[in-house]
């Protein structure tokens, strides 16, 4: 069975992903955890891409717990205006998550 991807963003990105044909939910930081609990129980979802501005430290810890306990992947996406500045940090985080090691990237 193919798993669905869902993007979760703040209100300022309301139309971005929907216009591109992706499924998108809009919420605040306070609404994120209850929203996630609602959707992680649905077996059709496998990848959650979450705007970094919504993720607090406690939610980040909960995401890691849910990832271990369920067959899900959570990706924290840097906000658009900071994407270029954080490109290396984001790539390093993804690599560290995927292979379990910190790497130095020269881009």
Chimera marker file (.cmm) of the C-alpha trace (Angstrom):
<marker_set name="trace">
<marker id="1" x="0.000" y="0.000" z="0.000" r="1" g="1" b="0" radius="0.5"/>
<marker id="2" x="1.306" y="3.450" z="-0.900" r="1" g="1" b="0" radius="0.5"/>
<marker id="3" x="1.519" y="5.876" z="1.988" r="1" g="1" b="0" radius="0.5"/>
<marker id="4" x="0.406" y="9.478" z="1.654" r="1" g="1" b="0" radius="0.5"/>
<marker id="5" x="2.487" y="12.584" z="2.348" r="1" g="1" b="0" radius="0.5"/>
<marker id="6" x="1.041" y="15.480" z="4.281" r="1" g="1" b="0" radius="0.5"/>
<marker id="7" x="2.536" y="18.958" z="4.753" r="1" g="1" b="0" radius="0.5"/>
<marker id="8" x="1.772" y="20.852" z="7.962" r="1" g="1" b="0" radius="0.5"/>
<marker id="9" x="2.449" y="24.585" z="7.863" r="1" g="1" b="0" radius="0.5"/>
<marker id="10" x="1.526" y="27.851" z="9.560" r="1" g="1" b="0" radius="0.5"/>
<marker id="11" x="-1.172" y="30.046" z="8.062" r="1" g="1" b="0" radius="0.5"/>
<marker id="12" x="1.215" y="32.163" z="5.960" r="1" g="1" b="0" radius="0.5"/>
<marker id="13" x="1.805" y="29.136" z="3.721" r="1" g="1" b="0" radius="0.5"/>
<marker id="14" x="-1.906" y="28.350" z="3.301" r="1" g="1" b="0" radius="0.5"/>
<marker id="15" x="-1.948" y="28.105" z="-0.458" r="1" g="1" b="0" radius="0.5"/>
<marker id="16" x="1.585" y="26.959" z="-1.285" r="1" g="1" b="0" radius="0.5"/>
<marker id="17" x="1.374" y="23.192" z="-1.126" r="1" g="1" b="0" radius="0.5"/>
<marker id="18" x="-2.305" y="22.922" z="-2.033" r="1" g="1" b="0" radius="0.5"/>
<marker id="19" x="-1.623" y="24.818" z="-5.246" r="1" g="1" b="0" radius="0.5"/>
<marker id="20" x="1.122" y="22.315" z="-6.079" r="1" g="1" b="0" radius="0.5"/>
<marker id="21" x="-1.310" y="19.440" z="-5.548" r="1" g="1" b="0" radius="0.5"/>
<marker id="22" x="-0.046" y="18.288" z="-2.150" r="1" g="1" b="0" radius="0.5"/>
<marker id="23" x="-2.176" y="17.630" z="0.892" r="1" g="1" b="0" radius="0.5"/>
<marker id="24" x="-1.641" y="20.403" z="3.406" r="1" g="1" b="0" radius="0.5"/>
<marker id="25" x="-2.910" y="21.211" z="6.874" r="1" g="1" b="0" radius="0.5"/>
<marker id="26" x="-2.582" y="24.636" z="8.457" r="1" g="1" b="0" radius="0.5"/>
<marker id="27" x="-2.176" y="25.029" z="12.209" r="1" g="1" b="0" radius="0.5"/>
<marker id="28" x="-0.391" y="26.880" z="15.004" r="1" g="1" b="0" radius="0.5"/>
<marker id="29" x="2.321" y="25.453" z="17.278" r="1" g="1" b="0" radius="0.5"/>
<marker id="30" x="-0.296" y="24.862" z="19.956" r="1" g="1" b="0" radius="0.5"/>
<marker id="31" x="-2.523" y="22.920" z="17.549" r="1" g="1" b="0" radius="0.5"/>
<marker id="32" x="0.275" y="20.766" z="16.087" r="1" g="1" b="0" radius="0.5"/>
<marker id="33" x="0.439" y="17.935" z="18.625" r="1" g="1" b="0" radius="0.5"/>
<marker id="34" x="-3.345" y="17.287" z="18.776" r="1" g="1" b="0" radius="0.5"/>
<marker id="35" x="-3.470" y="17.449" z="14.983" r="1" g="1" b="0" radius="0.5"/>
<marker id="36" x="-0.633" y="14.944" z="14.668" r="1" g="1" b="0" radius="0.5"/>
<marker id="37" x="-2.330" y="12.536" z="17.069" r="1" g="1" b="0" radius="0.5"/>
<marker id="38" x="-5.417" y="12.691" z="14.883" r="1" g="1" b="0" radius="0.5"/>
<marker id="39" x="-3.505" y="11.885" z="11.681" r="1" g="1" b="0" radius="0.5"/>
<marker id="40" x="-0.854" y="9.393" z="12.877" r="1" g="1" b="0" radius="0.5"/>
<marker id="41" x="-3.632" y="6.940" z="13.689" r="1" g="1" b="0" radius="0.5"/>
<marker id="42" x="-4.651" y="6.889" z="10.022" r="1" g="1" b="0" radius="0.5"/>
<marker id="43" x="-2.712" y="4.132" z="8.289" r="1" g="1" b="0" radius="0.5"/>
<marker id="44" x="-2.737" y="5.857" z="4.890" r="1" g="1" b="0" radius="0.5"/>
<marker id="45" x="-0.210" y="8.493" z="6.063" r="1" g="1" b="0" radius="0.5"/>
<marker id="46" x="3.493" y="7.656" z="6.171" r="1" g="1" b="0" radius="0.5"/>
<marker id="47" x="5.384" y="10.941" z="5.777" r="1" g="1" b="0" radius="0.5"/>
<marker id="48" x="4.699" y="14.148" z="7.684" r="1" g="1" b="0" radius="0.5"/>
<marker id="49" x="6.574" y="17.244" z="6.512" r="1" g="1" b="0" radius="0.5"/>
<marker id="50" x="6.301" y="19.923" z="9.201" r="1" g="1" b="0" radius="0.5"/>
<marker id="51" x="7.310" y="23.578" z="8.965" r="1" g="1" b="0" radius="0.5"/>
<marker id="52" x="10.088" y="24.215" z="11.483" r="1" g="1" b="0" radius="0.5"/>
<marker id="53" x="8.307" y="27.296" z="12.867" r="1" g="1" b="0" radius="0.5"/>
<marker id="54" x="5.648" y="25.013" z="14.380" r="1" g="1" b="0" radius="0.5"/>
<marker id="55" x="8.054" y="22.682" z="16.188" r="1" g="1" b="0" radius="0.5"/>
<marker id="56" x="8.937" y="23.351" z="19.805" r="1" g="1" b="0" radius="0.5"/>
<marker id="57" x="11.517" y="21.292" z="21.677" r="1" g="1" b="0" radius="0.5"/>
<marker id="58" x="8.847" y="19.239" z="23.434" r="1" g="1" b="0" radius="0.5"/>
<marker id="59" x="7.052" y="18.508" z="20.160" r="1" g="1" b="0" radius="0.5"/>
<marker id="60" x="10.352" y="17.540" z="18.535" r="1" g="1" b="0" radius="0.5"/>
<marker id="61" x="10.918" y="14.998" z="21.318" r="1" g="1" b="0" radius="0.5"/>
<marker id="62" x="7.378" y="13.639" z="20.867" r="1" g="1" b="0" radius="0.5"/>
<marker id="63" x="7.946" y="13.302" z="17.107" r="1" g="1" b="0" radius="0.5"/>
<marker id="64" x="11.023" y="11.143" z="17.732" r="1" g="1" b="0" radius="0.5"/>
<marker id="65" x="9.028" y="8.965" z="20.150" r="1" g="1" b="0" radius="0.5"/>
<marker id="66" x="6.185" y="8.547" z="17.648" r="1" g="1" b="0" radius="0.5"/>
<marker id="67" x="8.642" y="7.753" z="14.859" r="1" g="1" b="0" radius="0.5"/>
<marker id="68" x="10.128" y="4.905" z="16.900" r="1" g="1" b="0" radius="0.5"/>
<marker id="69" x="6.769" y="3.510" z="17.931" r="1" g="1" b="0" radius="0.5"/>
<marker id="70" x="4.940" y="3.800" z="14.614" r="1" g="1" b="0" radius="0.5"/>
<marker id="71" x="5.832" y="3.187" z="10.976" r="1" g="1" b="0" radius="0.5"/>
<marker id="72" x="6.035" y="6.927" z="10.212" r="1" g="1" b="0" radius="0.5"/>
<marker id="73" x="8.618" y="9.483" z="9.154" r="1" g="1" b="0" radius="0.5"/>
<marker id="74" x="8.617" y="13.109" z="10.275" r="1" g="1" b="0" radius="0.5"/>
<marker id="75" x="10.675" y="15.654" z="8.355" r="1" g="1" b="0" radius="0.5"/>
<marker id="76" x="11.146" y="19.151" z="9.737" r="1" g="1" b="0" radius="0.5"/>
<marker id="77" x="11.268" y="21.620" z="6.848" r="1" g="1" b="0" radius="0.5"/>
<marker id="78" x="12.963" y="25.003" z="7.234" r="1" g="1" b="0" radius="0.5"/>
<marker id="79" x="10.717" y="27.998" z="6.477" r="1" g="1" b="0" radius="0.5"/>
<marker id="80" x="11.001" y="29.398" z="2.927" r="1" g="1" b="0" radius="0.5"/>
<marker id="81" x="12.688" y="32.691" z="3.815" r="1" g="1" b="0" radius="0.5"/>
<marker id="82" x="15.393" y="30.868" z="5.778" r="1" g="1" b="0" radius="0.5"/>
<marker id="83" x="15.838" y="27.930" z="3.396" r="1" g="1" b="0" radius="0.5"/>
<marker id="84" x="19.018" y="29.190" z="1.757" r="1" g="1" b="0" radius="0.5"/>
<marker id="85" x="20.637" y="30.214" z="5.029" r="1" g="1" b="0" radius="0.5"/>
<marker id="86" x="19.840" y="26.883" z="6.683" r="1" g="1" b="0" radius="0.5"/>
<marker id="87" x="20.438" y="24.623" z="3.692" r="1" g="1" b="0" radius="0.5"/>
<marker id="88" x="23.586" y="23.023" z="5.118" r="1" g="1" b="0" radius="0.5"/>
<marker id="89" x="22.168" y="22.648" z="8.634" r="1" g="1" b="0" radius="0.5"/>
<marker id="90" x="19.066" y="20.985" z="7.244" r="1" g="1" b="0" radius="0.5"/>
<marker id="91" x="21.067" y="18.615" z="5.032" r="1" g="1" b="0" radius="0.5"/>
<marker id="92" x="23.306" y="17.678" z="7.966" r="1" g="1" b="0" radius="0.5"/>
<marker id="93" x="20.270" y="16.974" z="10.180" r="1" g="1" b="0" radius="0.5"/>
<marker id="94" x="18.737" y="14.750" z="7.499" r="1" g="1" b="0" radius="0.5"/>
<marker id="95" x="21.982" y="12.828" z="7.026" r="1" g="1" b="0" radius="0.5"/>
<marker id="96" x="22.502" y="12.454" z="10.758" r="1" g="1" b="0" radius="0.5"/>
<marker id="97" x="18.943" y="11.140" z="11.086" r="1" g="1" b="0" radius="0.5"/>
<marker id="98" x="19.348" y="8.742" z="8.158" r="1" g="1" b="0" radius="0.5"/>
<marker id="99" x="22.752" y="7.297" z="9.004" r="1" g="1" b="0" radius="0.5"/>
<marker id="100" x="23.171" y="8.184" z="12.659" r="1" g="1" b="0" radius="0.5"/>
<marker id="101" x="26.370" y="10.211" z="12.264" r="1" g="1" b="0" radius="0.5"/>
<marker id="102" x="27.221" y="13.883" z="12.122" r="1" g="1" b="0" radius="0.5"/>
<marker id="103" x="28.876" y="14.809" z="8.818" r="1" g="1" b="0" radius="0.5"/>
<marker id="104" x="30.704" y="17.899" z="7.609" r="1" g="1" b="0" radius="0.5"/>
<marker id="105" x="29.332" y="19.042" z="4.245" r="1" g="1" b="0" radius="0.5"/>
<marker id="106" x="31.135" y="21.324" z="1.838" r="1" g="1" b="0" radius="0.5"/>
<marker id="107" x="28.511" y="22.708" z="-0.528" r="1" g="1" b="0" radius="0.5"/>
<link id1="1" id2="2" r="1" g="1" b="0" radius="0.2"/>
<link id1="2" id2="3" r="1" g="1" b="0" radius="0.2"/>
<link id1="3" id2="4" r="1" g="1" b="0" radius="0.2"/>
<link id1="4" id2="5" r="1" g="1" b="0" radius="0.2"/>
<link id1="5" id2="6" r="1" g="1" b="0" radius="0.2"/>
<link id1="6" id2="7" r="1" g="1" b="0" radius="0.2"/>
<link id1="7" id2="8" r="1" g="1" b="0" radius="0.2"/>
<link id1="8" id2="9" r="1" g="1" b="0" radius="0.2"/>
<link id1="9" id2="10" r="1" g="1" b="0" radius="0.2"/>
<link id1="10" id2="11" r="1" g="1" b="0" radius="0.2"/>
<link id1="11" id2="12" r="1" g="1" b="0" radius="0.2"/>
<link id1="12" id2="13" r="1" g="1" b="0" radius="0.2"/>
<link id1="13" id2="14" r="1" g="1" b="0" radius="0.2"/>
<link id1="14" id2="15" r="1" g="1" b="0" radius="0.2"/>
<link id1="15" id2="16" r="1" g="1" b="0" radius="0.2"/>
<link id1="16" id2="17" r="1" g="1" b="0" radius="0.2"/>
<link id1="17" id2="18" r="1" g="1" b="0" radius="0.2"/>
<link id1="18" id2="19" r="1" g="1" b="0" radius="0.2"/>
<link id1="19" id2="20" r="1" g="1" b="0" radius="0.2"/>
<link id1="20" id2="21" r="1" g="1" b="0" radius="0.2"/>
<link id1="21" id2="22" r="1" g="1" b="0" radius="0.2"/>
<link id1="22" id2="23" r="1" g="1" b="0" radius="0.2"/>
<link id1="23" id2="24" r="1" g="1" b="0" radius="0.2"/>
<link id1="24" id2="25" r="1" g="1" b="0" radius="0.2"/>
<link id1="25" id2="26" r="1" g="1" b="0" radius="0.2"/>
<link id1="26" id2="27" r="1" g="1" b="0" radius="0.2"/>
<link id1="27" id2="28" r="1" g="1" b="0" radius="0.2"/>
<link id1="28" id2="29" r="1" g="1" b="0" radius="0.2"/>
<link id1="29" id2="30" r="1" g="1" b="0" radius="0.2"/>
<link id1="30" id2="31" r="1" g="1" b="0" radius="0.2"/>
<link id1="31" id2="32" r="1" g="1" b="0" radius="0.2"/>
<link id1="32" id2="33" r="1" g="1" b="0" radius="0.2"/>
<link id1="33" id2="34" r="1" g="1" b="0" radius="0.2"/>
<link id1="34" id2="35" r="1" g="1" b="0" radius="0.2"/>
<link id1="35" id2="36" r="1" g="1" b="0" radius="0.2"/>
<link id1="36" id2="37" r="1" g="1" b="0" radius="0.2"/>
<link id1="37" id2="38" r="1" g="1" b="0" radius="0.2"/>
<link id1="38" id2="39" r="1" g="1" b="0" radius="0.2"/>
<link id1="39" id2="40" r="1" g="1" b="0" radius="0.2"/>
<link id1="40" id2="41" r="1" g="1" b="0" radius="0.2"/>
<link id1="41" id2="42" r="1" g="1" b="0" radius="0.2"/>
<link id1="42" id2="43" r="1" g="1" b="0" radius="0.2"/>
<link id1="43" id2="44" r="1" g="1" b="0" radius="0.2"/>
<link id1="44" id2="45" r="1" g="1" b="0" radius="0.2"/>
<link id1="45" id2="46" r="1" g="1" b="0" radius="0.2"/>
<link id1="46" id2="47" r="1" g="1" b="0" radius="0.2"/>
<link id1="47" id2="48" r="1" g="1" b="0" radius="0.2"/>
<link id1="48" id2="49" r="1" g="1" b="0" radius="0.2"/>
<link id1="49" id2="50" r="1" g="1" b="0" radius="0.2"/>
<link id1="50" id2="51" r="1" g="1" b="0" radius="0.2"/>
<link id1="51" id2="52" r="1" g="1" b="0" radius="0.2"/>
<link id1="52" id2="53" r="1" g="1" b="0" radius="0.2"/>
<link id1="53" id2="54" r="1" g="1" b="0" radius="0.2"/>
<link id1="54" id2="55" r="1" g="1" b="0" radius="0.2"/>
<link id1="55" id2="56" r="1" g="1" b="0" radius="0.2"/>
<link id1="56" id2="57" r="1" g="1" b="0" radius="0.2"/>
<link id1="57" id2="58" r="1" g="1" b="0" radius="0.2"/>
<link id1="58" id2="59" r="1" g="1" b="0" radius="0.2"/>
<link id1="59" id2="60" r="1" g="1" b="0" radius="0.2"/>
<link id1="60" id2="61" r="1" g="1" b="0" radius="0.2"/>
<link id1="61" id2="62" r="1" g="1" b="0" radius="0.2"/>
<link id1="62" id2="63" r="1" g="1" b="0" radius="0.2"/>
<link id1="63" id2="64" r="1" g="1" b="0" radius="0.2"/>
<link id1="64" id2="65" r="1" g="1" b="0" radius="0.2"/>
<link id1="65" id2="66" r="1" g="1" b="0" radius="0.2"/>
<link id1="66" id2="67" r="1" g="1" b="0" radius="0.2"/>
<link id1="67" id2="68" r="1" g="1" b="0" radius="0.2"/>
<link id1="68" id2="69" r="1" g="1" b="0" radius="0.2"/>
<link id1="69" id2="70" r="1" g="1" b="0" radius="0.2"/>
<link id1="70" id2="71" r="1" g="1" b="0" radius="0.2"/>
<link id1="71" id2="72" r="1" g="1" b="0" radius="0.2"/>
<link id1="72" id2="73" r="1" g="1" b="0" radius="0.2"/>
<link id1="73" id2="74" r="1" g="1" b="0" radius="0.2"/>
<link id1="74" id2="75" r="1" g="1" b="0" radius="0.2"/>
<link id1="75" id2="76" r="1" g="1" b="0" radius="0.2"/>
<link id1="76" id2="77" r="1" g="1" b="0" radius="0.2"/>
<link id1="77" id2="78" r="1" g="1" b="0" radius="0.2"/>
<link id1="78" id2="79" r="1" g="1" b="0" radius="0.2"/>
<link id1="79" id2="80" r="1" g="1" b="0" radius="0.2"/>
<link id1="80" id2="81" r="1" g="1" b="0" radius="0.2"/>
<link id1="81" id2="82" r="1" g="1" b="0" radius="0.2"/>
<link id1="82" id2="83" r="1" g="1" b="0" radius="0.2"/>
<link id1="83" id2="84" r="1" g="1" b="0" radius="0.2"/>
<link id1="84" id2="85" r="1" g="1" b="0" radius="0.2"/>
<link id1="85" id2="86" r="1" g="1" b="0" radius="0.2"/>
<link id1="86" id2="87" r="1" g="1" b="0" radius="0.2"/>
<link id1="87" id2="88" r="1" g="1" b="0" radius="0.2"/>
<link id1="88" id2="89" r="1" g="1" b="0" radius="0.2"/>
<link id1="89" id2="90" r="1" g="1" b="0" radius="0.2"/>
<link id1="90" id2="91" r="1" g="1" b="0" radius="0.2"/>
<link id1="91" id2="92" r="1" g="1" b="0" radius="0.2"/>
<link id1="92" id2="93" r="1" g="1" b="0" radius="0.2"/>
<link id1="93" id2="94" r="1" g="1" b="0" radius="0.2"/>
<link id1="94" id2="95" r="1" g="1" b="0" radius="0.2"/>
<link id1="95" id2="96" r="1" g="1" b="0" radius="0.2"/>
<link id1="96" id2="97" r="1" g="1" b="0" radius="0.2"/>
<link id1="97" id2="98" r="1" g="1" b="0" radius="0.2"/>
<link id1="98" id2="99" r="1" g="1" b="0" radius="0.2"/>
<link id1="99" id2="100" r="1" g="1" b="0" radius="0.2"/>
<link id1="100" id2="101" r="1" g="1" b="0" radius="0.2"/>
<link id1="101" id2="102" r="1" g="1" b="0" radius="0.2"/>
<link id1="102" id2="103" r="1" g="1" b="0" radius="0.2"/>
<link id1="103" id2="104" r="1" g="1" b="0" radius="0.2"/>
<link id1="104" id2="105" r="1" g="1" b="0" radius="0.2"/>
<link id1="105" id2="106" r="1" g="1" b="0" radius="0.2"/>
<link id1="106" id2="107" r="1" g="1" b="0" radius="0.2"/>
</marker_set>
